């Protein structure tokens, strides 16, 4: 009974972590510019990895430690995973910030939404230059 609850909690944390990791990947593909992509991957990957590693801690202590009787081994593995989570929480936002700052210092401009009237004026200018006929 208790082992089923532990496994259910582990699966829940893994699925939620997988959701955030996939959302970050989709954001990386769908967002229009470098800064938006950095934001999506930085936030979602940190949370997704943290939740999946937390699922591993719950599995190690709850299932391996209590049910299989190897609590000392499960404790030390869990401490290592906690240190890994802390490293990810420190390193991922720091590296994302450093890369974004370097891109800004080089002169990479953020994406700006084009105003529809400006776009229409550009289209009219293009028609005048190209003769307004159909191409192809």
C-alpha positions, -999 to 999 in steps of 0.1 A, spaced: 0 0 0 26 25 11 50 15 -18 22 22 -43 18 57 -28 55 63 -31 57 52 -67 26 73 -75 42 104 -61 74 96 -79 56 92 -112 37 125 -106 69 144 -100 85 129 -130 55 138 -152 54 173 -140 92 177 -144 88 162 -179 61 187 -187 82 217 -178 112 203 -197 91 198 -228 76 233 -224 111 248 -223 120 229 -254 89 241 -272 96 276 -260 131 273 -274 118 263 -308 88 287 -309 100 320 -294 112 346 -319 145 358 -305 175 348 -285 164 364 -252 130 348 -252 145 315 -259 170 319 -231 142 327 -207 122 297 -217 150 272 -214 165 287 -183 133 288 -162 116 256 -174 147 234 -175 157 244 -139 122 236 -126 119 204 -147 153 190 -136 146 199 -100 113 181 -99 127 150 -116 157 149 -92 132 154 -63 113 123 -76 146 104 -74 151 115 -38 116 104 -29 122 70 -46 155 65 -29 143 72 6 108 59 3 112 28 -17 149 18 -16 155 30 20 123 20 38 112 -11 19 145 -26 9 161 -18 42 191 1 28 183 35 45 220 45 50 228 41 13 196 59 3 204 88 26 238 93 12 226 91 -24 198 116 -15 224 140 0 243 139 -33 211 146 -52 203 175 -30 237 189 -36 231 184 -74 198 203 -71 215 232 -53 242 233 -80 216 234 -107 196 261 -89 228 282 -87 245 275 -120 215 275 -144 202 310 -138 238 324 -134 249 309 -167 217 321 -185 223 356 -171 260 356 -182 251 344 -217 223 370 -221 246 398 -208 273 388 -232 248 388 -261 236 423 -250 272 436 -247 279 424 -282 249 443 -295 222 417 -301 190 436 -300 158 421 -285 129 412 -309 104 440 -315 69 434 -327 63 452 -360 35 477 -361 8 468 -387 7 503 -402 45 503 -406 43 469 -422 16 480 -446 36 511 -456 66 489 -463 44 467 -485 31 497 -505 66 509 -510 76 475 -522 48 474 -547 58 508 -561 94 497 -564 86 463 -580 58 475 -602 29 460 -582 25 430 -605 24 394 -595 56 374 -592 61 338 -601 
